[in-house]
Amino acid sequence: MVKYRLPNSSILLSIREYCQTRNLFLLCMSIIYAFAFASLYWQEAGLYGENGIMPIRRQLKQNNIQTPMLLSFFSNLNLSSFHRIEFITLFGLVLSIFMIIFKCLRTTFFFFILWLIYYSCFQVGGLFLWFQWDTLLLEAGFLTCIVAPLRIIYLSKRKQLIENNDNDFYHDRIVLWLIRWLAFRLLFASGIVKLSGYDRTWWNLTAMFYHYQSQCLPTPLSYYAHHISQWLHSLSTAFVYMIMSGTAILFFSPLRQHRLWAFYFQTFLQILILLTGNYNFFNLLTIFLCLSLVDDKWLNSWNFKSTVKNQNQKKSSLKNIEIIVKWIINLVLIFVYVYLTIKWFGIKWNSNKNLIETKIMFTPKQFDLFLKRFVPVCIFIGWCSLIFTITKALTQSIKRPKKFYKKLFHLIITAFYSIIAICLFFISLIPFSVIEKNTLQALPGELQTWYNKYEQYHIFNAYGLFRSMTGVDGRPELIIEGAFESTNSKGLQWKEYEFQAKPGILSHSPTFVAPHQPRLDWQMWFAALSNYQHEAWLANFLYRLLTNQNEVLKLIKYSPFANKPPKYLRVMLYRYNFTELGSSNWWKRELLTREWFPTISLDTQWFIDYIKHQDILQIKSKTIESSVLVTYLQAIRSFSDKINPILFTWFPVCFAFIILILKKCLYSTSNYYVKSRQSYQTVSTLDDKDESNHRSNNVDDHTGKILGKQHRGKTDQQRKNN
């Protein structure tokens, strides 16, 4: 027996331009769901438990929220509302882990379950889940249901995969275009709103100087990025505009190279943001959305062993002309991009100061006029790109299948997805056009009606982060302090609570927490920009600290009153700034308001009356929920509480990948044993022109090898001679 290696699957699927891209995107979305559910599950008890900051029972009762379908579905399990949401979150986490491990589960059916679970959590999550990345995950998750194979379980047998080229999903390019359109709306709007908000720092190109220290949860690298030269901050701000919005229009270029350039630029920017700021899974999700810009050819280029080059292939003169034309177009594009960047942002070298000067060279009025004209152009370009994509998919669905009934079947399926894509495109124009009111008003009223009909599901959203820059004079920061009752003449001895990631103790460095999102820390950042009358949840949080509620204390890093609850609490407002390089501390601060929230205790009558009105008084443990399921839920909760939240968020994905690696090592099917006299011809990558020749080849039913007719004849003749 002689060992032979089968042709790499990427070669066998070379005519499938987006098959591997789609599968990679589905894997990445499973990873995002695992991160999201793991992070949320760890915090649920403290945020939404019976004695949490915002109990779910209170959310459903006071806010008149319609009970999510999944919570109603599990109502027969004799579980409280919190245990039901805890159960479905845990179920979503486990399902996402299995979907990472098993490709056969990455189908529309299971992705819809994940979307439904996250949407149910979003419905009852209140302000702790009202972040832009939560709505982005809902929209991306909904589109993923369309991208995934429309089957209960996706089984692709190797033999069928090789034999039947008719098994191609010709609509892959259409559904991935919807992901591309979402990525464009997200990134283009995120760049535009920074100028359309008319914030002084964004227009002066000084925003990045304040951003690193004023963002919600800085990282250690934020400290060093903050201390780079001012001219680099200005230059980087200009590049943020040109990368986010400037290269986003290349998403719809008919030339593949332009889309790859856009992918590289956007990925590079997101990696920089990820390193200098904690935005949970947002940056990873954005990068994964940009995978819609690549194709199988690009993915195969990273697998050098799978690339088979035909050295004897001669380039025709027409091919050479095509290459030259593309090079000319690329050079023109680079020239225009560099020219506009220099012109719009006045980039020039100052020889006296030995630095690059940057300044916005257009006025707000000129920008408004540009936006008024360019947004409709973007819509038109997107529409043309969609029509081109649909036309190509429909053409392939008719041309590639050999049998008539398969042509008809694939044509109907592709047309079905084309109609869905057109409908989603037009409805999404409503939230996209929010960045330019004239364009929004010019859209047909029927689109607004359809958008309003589905708005509650958050499958169409408006995007745009950091419209205005906060913390120009330093970041406002709330510090919660507690004290025991005074027993001497020195008065109350106040001690600080320390949070998971937000700044507090001056000597403590910022930390990396992504993809975990400490949602309490984020809300504390928003509260510091407001006043306590507008932050009703904060009173609930302080009450839980006064009662030393264990599940709430787990949301913070350190409590100086772990053994005995404090008698008094107060909230101080400080202004924080990074220290200078070389300092022993990371932060310096100054007191702004001595008591941002007045000193309270459990004897403060107005405070207790408010807590009673909010219906969050401490509830003793109930014994009516004595089911086996509750016992298991409590055991899992006890286990998760012992793990650091950052490690717990990473654990499911790392565990899934360990299983994947073991599965790859133990059950690898890349090598087969076949008879020694049986030889195989080399399989090379196929272009579209060679597709008809490829389909004339026969397939060996025993091994799944592609054998040329001429080669098989030679093999038979050799056997006769022997």
C-alpha positions in Angstrom: 0.0 0.0 0.0 1.3 3.4 -0.9 0.2 6.6 0.7 -1.2 9.3 -1.6 -2.3 12.8 -0.8 -5.7 14.0 -2.1 -5.8 17.4 -3.9 -6.5 20.2 -1.5 -10.1 21.1 -1.1 -9.4 24.7 -2.1 -8.3 23.4 -5.5 -11.3 21.3 -5.9 -13.5 24.3 -5.1 -11.5 26.8 -7.1 -14.6 27.6 -9.2 -16.4 28.6 -6.1 -15.4 32.2 -5.5 -17.0 32.7 -2.1 -17.6 29.2 -0.6 -14.7 29.3 1.8 -15.2 33.0 2.5 -18.8 32.3 3.6 -17.7 29.4 5.8 -15.0 31.5 7.4 -17.5 34.3 8.1 -20.0 31.9 9.7 -17.2 30.5 11.9 -16.2 34.1 12.9 -19.9 34.9 13.8 -20.0 31.9 16.0 -17.0 33.1 17.8 -18.5 36.6 18.3 -21.7 35.0 19.7 -19.6 32.9 22.1 -17.7 36.1 23.3 -21.0 38.0 23.7 -22.9 35.3 25.6 -19.9 34.4 27.8 -19.4 38.1 28.8 -23.1 38.7 29.4 -23.7 35.4 31.3 -20.9 36.2 33.8 -22.6 39.6 34.6 -26.2 38.6 34.5 -26.6 37.8 38.2 -25.3 41.1 39.3 -27.1 43.1 36.7 -30.5 41.3 36.3 -30.7 38.9 39.2 -33.5 39.0 41.9 -31.1 41.2 44.0 -29.3 42.7 41.0 -29.0 46.3 39.9 -31.9 46.1 37.5 -33.9 42.9 38.2 -35.6 41.4 35.2 -38.9 41.0 37.1 -38.8 44.8 37.6 -38.0 45.4 33.9 -40.9 43.4 32.7 -43.3 44.9 35.3 -42.5 48.6 35.3 -41.4 49.2 31.7 -44.4 47.3 30.2 -42.0 45.2 28.1 -43.7 42.4 26.2 -42.3 39.2 27.5 -39.8 37.8 24.9 -41.0 34.8 23.1 -38.2 32.6 24.5 -39.0 33.6 28.1 -42.7 32.7 27.4 -41.6 29.4 25.8 -39.8 28.3 29.0 -42.6 29.5 31.3 -43.6 25.9 32.0 -40.3 25.1 33.6 -41.4 26.7 36.9 -38.4 29.1 36.7 -38.2 32.8 37.7 -37.8 35.3 34.9 -34.1 35.7 35.8 -33.4 31.9 35.7 -35.1 31.7 32.4 -33.0 34.4 30.8 -30.0 32.9 32.5 -30.8 29.5 31.0 -31.3 30.8 27.5 -28.0 32.8 27.7 -26.2 29.7 28.8 -27.9 27.7 26.1 -26.8 30.3 23.5 -23.2 30.1 24.9 -23.1 26.3 24.6 -24.7 26.3 21.1 -22.2 28.9 19.9 -19.4 26.6 21.2 -20.8 23.6 19.3 -21.1 25.8 16.2 -17.5 26.7 16.4 -16.5 23.0 16.6 -19.0 21.5 14.1 -19.4 23.1 10.7 -22.6 21.1 10.1 -24.4 23.3 12.8 -23.6 26.6 11.0 -26.9 26.8 9.3 -29.8 29.3 9.1 -31.7 27.4 11.7 -29.1 27.5 14.4 -28.0 31.1 13.7 -31.6 32.2 14.0 -31.7 30.6 17.4 -28.6 32.5 18.4 -30.1 35.7 17.1 -33.4 35.1 18.9 -31.6 34.5 22.2 -29.5 37.6 21.9 -32.6 39.6 20.9 -34.5 38.3 23.9 -31.6 39.4 26.2 -31.6 42.8 24.5 -35.3 43.2 25.1 -35.0 42.8 28.9 -31.4 44.1 29.2 -32.4 47.8 29.5 -29.6 50.4 29.4 -26.9 47.9 30.1 -27.5 46.4 26.6 -28.2 49.7 24.8 -24.8 50.0 23.1 -24.2 50.4 19.4 -22.3 47.1 19.2 -25.3 45.3 20.6 -27.5 46.6 17.8 -24.7 45.9 15.3 -24.6 42.3 16.5 -28.4 42.0 16.1 -28.2 43.3 12.5 -25.1 41.3 11.6 -26.7 38.2 13.3 -29.9 38.6 11.2 -27.9 38.9 8.0 -25.9 35.8 9.0 -29.1 33.8 9.1 -29.4 34.7 5.4 -25.7 34.0 4.6 -25.8 30.5 6.3 -27.0 27.5 4.3 -30.8 27.1 4.5 -30.8 23.7 6.1 -31.3 22.2 9.5 -27.9 20.6 9.4 -25.2 21.4 6.8 -23.7 18.1 5.6 -21.2 18.2 2.7 -19.9 14.8 1.9 -16.5 14.8 0.3 -17.5 12.6 -2.5 -20.5 14.8 -3.4 -18.4 17.9 -3.0 -16.1 16.7 -5.7 -18.6 15.1 -8.0 -21.3 17.7 -8.1 -20.2 21.1 -9.1 -23.9 21.9 -9.2 -23.9 22.0 -5.4 -22.5 25.5 -5.6 -24.4 28.2 -3.7 -24.6 30.8 -6.5 -26.2 33.3 -4.2 -23.2 33.4 -1.9 -21.9 36.5 -3.6 -25.3 38.2 -3.1 -25.7 37.5 0.6 -22.1 38.4 1.3 -22.7 41.6 -0.5 -25.3 42.4 2.2 -22.6 42.0 4.8 -20.4 44.3 2.7 -23.2 46.9 2.6 -23.5 46.7 6.4 -19.8 47.2 6.8 -19.9 50.1 4.5 -22.7 51.8 6.4 -21.0 51.3 9.7 -17.6 52.6 8.7 -18.6 55.3 6.3 -21.1 56.8 8.8 -18.5 56.4 11.7 -16.2 58.7 9.8 -18.8 61.2 8.6 -20.5 61.8 11.9 -17.3 63.0 13.4 -17.5 66.0 11.1 -21.3 66.3 10.8 -21.5 66.7 14.6 -19.4 69.9 14.3 -17.3 69.1 17.3 -14.4 71.5 17.7 -11.8 68.9 18.4 -12.7 66.8 15.3 -12.6 69.9 13.1 -9.3 71.1 14.6 -7.8 67.6 14.2 -7.0 67.5 17.9 -9.5 64.8 18.9 -7.0 62.0 19.1 -5.0 63.9 21.7 -8.0 63.7 24.0 -9.4 60.4 22.9 -6.9 58.0 24.4 -7.4 59.2 28.0 -11.1 60.2 27.7 -12.5 57.0 26.2 -14.4 54.8 28.5 -11.9 52.0 29.2 -8.3 52.8 28.1 -5.6 50.2 27.7 -2.0 50.4 28.8 -1.1 51.3 25.2 -3.5 54.3 25.4 -1.2 55.9 27.9 1.8 55.8 25.5 -0.3 56.7 22.5 -1.5 59.8 24.4 2.0 61.0 24.8 3.0 61.0 21.1 3.7 64.3 19.4 0.8 66.7 18.7 1.4 66.7 15.0 1.1 62.9 14.9 -2.2 63.2 16.7 -3.4 65.6 14.0 -2.1 63.5 11.2 -3.7 60.3 12.6 -7.0 62.1 12.9 -6.9 62.9 9.2 -6.1 59.3 8.4 -9.0 58.1 10.5 -11.3 60.1 8.2 -9.7 58.9 5.0 -9.5 55.3 6.1 -13.0 55.0 7.6 -14.9 56.9 5.0 -12.4 57.4 2.2 -11.6 53.7 1.6 -15.2 52.5 2.4 -16.3 53.5 -1.1 -13.8 51.0 -2.5 -16.0 48.3 -1.0 -18.1 48.4 -4.2 -15.2 48.7 -6.7 -15.5 46.2 -9.6 -11.8 45.6 -9.3 -10.9 42.9 -6.8 -7.6 44.6 -5.9 -9.4 47.7 -4.7 -11.6 45.7 -2.3 -8.5 44.0 -0.9 -6.9 47.4 -0.3 -10.0 48.5 1.5 -9.9 45.4 3.6 -6.3 45.9 4.6 -6.8 49.5 5.5 -9.9 48.9 7.6 -8.4 45.9 9.3 -5.3 47.8 10.2 -7.3 50.6 11.7 -9.5 48.3 13.7 -6.4 46.5 15.1 -5.0 49.9 16.3 -8.3 50.7 17.9 -8.4 47.3 19.6 -4.9 47.8 21.0 -5.6 51.3 22.4 -9.2 50.8 23.6 -11.5 48.2 25.2 -14.5 47.9 23.0 -15.4 44.3 23.7 -16.2 42.3 20.5 -16.9 45.4 18.4 -13.5 45.7 16.6 -13.4 41.9 16.0 -17.0 42.0 14.6 -16.1 44.9 12.3 -13.1 43.0 11.0 -15.2 39.9 10.4 -17.8 42.0 8.5 -14.9 43.2 6.3 -14.2 39.6 5.3 -17.0 40.1 2.8 -14.4 42.0 0.8 -12.2 39.0 0.2 -12.8 35.8 -1.7 -11.6 32.2 -1.8 -8.6 33.0 -4.0 -7.3 35.4 -1.3 -7.9 32.8 1.4 -6.1 30.1 -0.6 -3.1 32.5 -1.1 -2.4 32.1 2.7 -2.3 28.3 2.3 0.9 28.0 0.2 0.7 24.2 -0.1 -2.7 24.4 -1.8 -1.6 26.8 -4.5 -0.8 24.9 -7.7 0.6 27.0 -10.4 0.7 26.0 -14.0 4.1 27.0 -15.2 3.3 26.1 -18.8 0.3 28.4 -19.0 1.1 31.2 -21.4 -0.4 34.6 -21.0 -2.3 35.9 -24.1 -1.8 39.3 -25.4 -5.3 40.2 -24.3 -4.4 39.1 -20.8 -1.3 41.3 -20.8 -3.4 44.3 -21.9 -5.8 43.6 -19.1 -3.0 43.6 -16.6 -1.6 46.9 -17.9 -5.0 48.5 -17.8 -5.5 47.4 -14.2 -2.1 48.8 -13.2 -3.0 52.1 -14.8 -6.3 52.2 -12.9 -4.6 51.4 -9.6 -1.9 54.1 -10.1 -4.6 56.6 -10.9 -6.6 55.6 -7.8 -3.5 55.9 -5.6 -2.7 59.3 -7.0 -6.3 60.6 -6.6 -6.4 59.3 -3.0 -3.1 60.8 -2.0 -3.9 64.1 -3.8 -7.3 64.5 -2.1 -5.8 63.6 1.3 -3.2 66.3 0.9 -5.6 68.8 -0.5 -8.5 68.3 2.0 -6.2 68.2 5.1 -3.5 70.6 4.0 -0.7 68.1 4.7 2.7 69.7 4.3 6.2 69.5 5.7 7.4 72.3 7.9 11.1 72.4 7.5 11.6 75.0 10.3 9.9 72.8 12.9 10.8 69.4 11.3 7.3 68.1 11.4 4.2 67.5 9.3 1.5 70.1 9.6 -2.2 69.1 9.1 -5.2 71.3 8.8 -8.7 70.9 7.4 -9.0 73.0 4.3 -12.7 73.0 3.9 -15.5 74.8 5.8 -18.5 73.2 7.5 -20.7 74.7 4.7 -18.6 73.1 2.0 -18.7 69.8 3.9 -22.5 70.0 4.1 -22.7 70.6 0.3 -20.3 67.7 -0.3 -22.3 65.4 1.9 -25.6 66.5 0.2 -24.2 65.4 -3.2 -22.0 62.5 -2.2 -24.5 60.4 -0.1 -26.9 60.0 -3.0 -23.8 59.0 -5.1 -22.9 56.3 -2.5 -26.4 55.0 -2.7 -26.3 54.9 -6.5 -22.9 53.1 -6.5 -24.2 50.6 -3.9 -27.3 50.0 -6.0 -25.2 49.4 -9.2 -22.9 47.1 -7.3 -25.9 45.1 -6.1 -27.4 44.8 -9.5 -24.0 43.7 -11.0 -23.6 41.1 -8.2 -27.2 39.8 -8.8 -26.7 39.6 -12.5 -23.5 37.7 -12.2 -25.0 35.3 -9.7 -28.1 34.7 -11.9 -25.8 34.1 -15.0 -23.7 31.6 -13.2 -26.8 29.8 -11.8 -28.0 29.2 -15.4 -24.6 28.6 -17.0 -22.8 26.3 -14.7 -25.4 23.5 -13.9 -25.4 20.9 -16.7 -28.9 19.5 -16.3 -32.0 21.6 -17.0 -33.8 20.9 -13.8 -30.7 22.0 -11.8 -30.5 25.1 -13.9 -34.1 25.9 -13.0 -33.7 25.0 -9.3 -30.6 27.2 -8.8 -32.1 30.0 -10.8 -35.2 30.1 -8.5 -33.0 30.0 -5.4 -30.7 32.7 -6.6 -33.7 34.9 -7.7 -35.2 34.4 -4.2 -32.1 35.6 -2.4 -31.9 38.5 -5.0 -35.3 39.7 -4.0 -34.4 39.5 -0.3 -31.2 41.5 -0.9 -33.0 44.2 -2.9 -35.7 44.6 -0.2 -33.1 44.8 2.6 -31.0 47.3 0.7 -33.8 49.7 0.1 -35.1 49.6 3.7 -31.6 50.1 5.1 -31.4 53.4 3.2 -33.5 55.0 5.9 -31.0 54.6 8.8 -28.1 55.1 6.5 -29.5 58.5 5.2 -29.8 59.8 8.7 -26.3 61.3 8.2 -27.8 63.6 5.5 -31.3 64.9 6.1 -32.0 66.1 2.5 -31.3 62.6 1.2 -33.5 61.1 3.9 -36.4 63.4 3.0 -36.1 62.5 -0.7 -36.6 58.8 -0.1 -40.0 57.3 -0.7 -42.4 57.3 2.3 -43.1 53.6 1.8 -39.5 52.9 2.8 -40.0 54.8 6.1 -43.2 52.8 6.7 -41.4 49.5 6.2 -38.5 50.6 8.4 -40.9 51.6 11.2 -42.5 48.2 10.9 -39.3 46.3 11.6 -37.4 48.9 13.7 -38.1 47.1 17.0 -36.1 44.1 15.8 -33.0 46.2 15.2 -32.2 44.5 11.9 -31.7 48.0 10.4 -29.7 50.5 12.4 -28.0 53.9 12.1 -24.4 53.9 13.1 -21.7 56.5 14.0 -19.4 56.4 17.0 -17.8 59.4 18.8 -19.9 62.2 17.2 -18.5 64.5 19.9 -15.3 64.2 22.0 -15.8 64.2 25.7 -13.2 64.9 28.4 -11.4 67.7 26.6 -10.2 69.1 30.0 -9.8 65.6 31.5 -12.1 62.7 31.9 -14.8 63.0 34.5 -14.8 60.0 36.8 -17.2 58.9 39.6 -15.5 57.5 42.7 -17.8 55.6 45.2 -16.6 55.8 48.8 -18.0 54.1 51.9 -17.5 54.4 55.6 -18.4 52.8 58.8 -20.1 54.7 61.6 -17.7 57.1 63.3 -16.5 55.9 66.7 -13.9 58.7 67.4 -13.4 62.4 66.9 -11.6 61.9 63.6 -14.9 61.6 61.8 -15.8 59.2 59.0 -12.9 57.2 57.4 -13.9 57.0 53.7 -12.6 54.1 51.6 -12.8 53.7 47.8 -14.4 50.9 45.8 -12.3 49.7 42.9 -14.0 48.6 39.6 -12.9 46.0 37.1 -11.5 48.3 34.4 -12.5 51.9 34.8 -9.9 54.3 36.3 -9.8 54.7 40.1 -6.7 54.1 42.1 -4.0 56.4 40.7 -1.2 53.8 40.7 -3.2 51.1 39.0 -2.6 50.8 35.2 -5.3 50.5 32.6 -6.0 46.9 31.6 -7.0 44.9 28.6 -10.5 43.4 29.1 -11.8 43.0 25.5 -13.7 41.0 24.2 -15.3 41.1 27.7 -17.4 44.2 28.3 -17.7 45.3 32.0 -21.1 46.8 31.4 -21.2 48.4 34.9 -17.9 50.2 34.2 -19.3 51.5 31.0 -22.4 52.9 32.6 -20.3 54.6 35.3 -18.5 56.4 32.5 -21.8 57.6 31.0 -23.1 58.6 34.4 -20.1 60.8 35.0 -21.1 62.8 32.0 -24.6 63.4 33.4 -26.1 63.9 36.8 -27.6 61.4 39.3 -31.2 62.6 38.6 -30.9 61.1 35.1 -29.2 57.9 36.3 -31.9 56.1 38.2 -30.0 52.8 38.1 -27.2 54.3 40.2 -29.4 54.5 43.3 -30.2 50.8 42.9 -26.5 50.1 42.6 -25.7 52.1 45.8 -28.5 50.3 47.7 -26.9 46.9 46.7 -23.6 48.1 48.0 -25.2 49.2 51.3 -26.6 45.7 51.7 -23.3 44.0 50.5 -25.2 42.0 47.9 -22.8 39.3 46.9 -23.7 39.0 43.2 -23.4 42.8 42.7 -20.1 42.9 44.6 -18.7 40.4 42.0 -19.1 43.1 39.3 -16.5 45.2 40.9 -12.8 44.4 41.5 -12.4 45.3 45.2 -14.7 46.2 48.1 -13.1 47.5 51.3 -16.3 46.3 53.1 -16.3 42.7 52.0 -16.9 41.4 55.6 -19.2 44.0 56.8 -21.4 46.4 54.8 -20.6 50.2 55.1 -22.9 52.5 57.1 -22.6 55.4 54.7 -21.9 55.8 50.9 -21.2 58.9 48.8 -20.2 59.5 45.2 -17.4 62.0 44.4 -16.8 63.5 41.0 -13.1 63.8 39.9 -11.3 64.9 36.8 -8.7 62.4 35.7 -5.7 62.9 33.4 -2.8 60.7 32.4 0.4 61.5 34.2 3.6 62.5 32.4 5.9 59.8 31.1 8.2 58.5 33.9 5.8 59.1 36.7 5.2 56.5 39.3 1.5 56.8 38.8 -0.6 56.3 35.7 -3.3 58.9 36.6 -3.6 62.2 38.4 -6.9 63.7 39.5 -8.5 66.8 41.0 -11.8 67.0 42.8 -14.7 68.6 40.9 -17.7 68.0 43.1 -17.4 66.9 46.7 -20.7 65.0 46.7 -22.0 64.3 43.2 -24.5 62.0 45.0 -25.4 63.0 48.5 -24.2 60.9 51.5 -26.8 58.1 52.1 -27.3 55.2 54.4 -30.1 52.7 55.0 -31.5 55.2 57.5 -31.9 57.9 54.8 -35.6 58.0 54.5 -35.9 59.7 51.1 -33.5 57.1 49.7 -35.3 54.1 51.1 -38.6 55.5 49.9 -37.2 55.8 46.4 -35.8 52.2 46.6 -39.3 50.9 47.6 -40.8 52.8 44.7 -38.3 51.2 42.4 -39.3 47.7 43.8 -35.7 46.5 44.3 -35.8 45.9 48.0 -33.6 42.9 49.0 -35.4 39.6 48.4 -34.6 36.6 50.5 -33.7 33.4 48.7 -36.8 31.6 47.5 -37.2 27.9 48.1 -40.0 27.2 45.6 -37.6 26.8 42.8 -36.2 23.4 43.8 -36.1 21.8 40.4 -33.1 19.9 39.1 -32.6 22.6 36.4 -32.3 25.3 39.0 -29.7 23.2 40.9 -27.6 22.9 37.8 -27.9 26.6 37.0 -26.8 27.5 40.5 -23.8 25.0 40.2 -22.7 26.5 36.9 -23.1 30.0 38.4 -21.0 29.1 41.4 -18.3 27.8 39.1 -18.3 30.9 36.8 -18.1 33.2 39.8 -14.8 31.7 40.7 -13.3 32.6 37.3 -12.0 36.0 36.3 -14.5 37.5 33.9 -11.9 38.1 31.2 -10.7 34.5 31.4 -14.3 33.3 31.4 -15.0 35.2 28.2 -12.0 33.7 26.5 -12.5 30.2 27.9 -15.4 29.0 25.6 -13.6 30.0 22.4 -10.2 28.7 23.5 -11.9 25.4 24.5 -13.7 25.1 21.1 -10.4 25.7 19.2 -8.6 23.1 21.3 -11.3 20.6 20.3 -11.0 21.7 16.7 -7.2 21.2 16.7 -7.6 17.7 18.4 -10.3 16.9 15.9 -8.0 17.9 13.0 -5.1 15.9 14.4 -7.1 12.7 15.2 -9.5 12.6 12.4 -7.6 14.2 9.5 -8.8 12.9 6.1 -6.2 14.6 4.0 -4.3 11.3 3.4 -5.7 8.0 2.1 -4.2 4.6 1.4 -4.9 3.3 -2.1 -3.6 0.5 -4.3 0.0 0.9 -5.4 -0.7 0.5 -9.1 -3.3 3.2 -9.0 -1.8 6.6 -10.0 -3.3 10.0 -10.2 -2.8 13.0 -12.4 -2.0 16.4 -11.0 -5.0 18.6 -10.2 -4.4 22.2 -10.9 -6.5 25.3 -10.1 -9.2 26.0 -12.6 -10.2 29.3 -14.1 -13.6 30.0 -15.4 -12.5 29.3 -19.0 -11.3 25.8 -17.9 -14.5 25.0 -16.1 -16.1 23.1 -19.0 -12.9 21.0 -19.3 -13.0 20.3 -15.6 -16.6 19.0 -15.7 -15.7 16.6 -18.5 -13.5 14.7 -16.0 -14.8 11.6 -14.3 -14.7 11.0 -10.5 -13.4 7.9 -8.9 -16.2 6.7 -6.7 -13.9 4.8 -4.4 -11.5 7.5 -3.4 -13.2 10.7 -4.6 -10.2 11.4 -6.9 -10.6 13.3 -10.1 -9.3 11.2 -13.0 -8.9 12.4 -16.6 -10.3 10.1 -19.2 -7.1 10.0 -21.1 -5.1 9.1 -18.0 -7.5 6.3 -17.0 -7.1 4.8 -20.4 -3.3 4.7 -20.0 -3.7 3.1 -16.5 -5.9 0.3 -17.9 -3.3 -0.3 -20.7 -0.5 -0.6 -18.1 -2.5 -3.2 -16.1 -3.0 -5.3 -19.3 0.7 -5.3 -20.0 1.4 -6.4 -16.4 
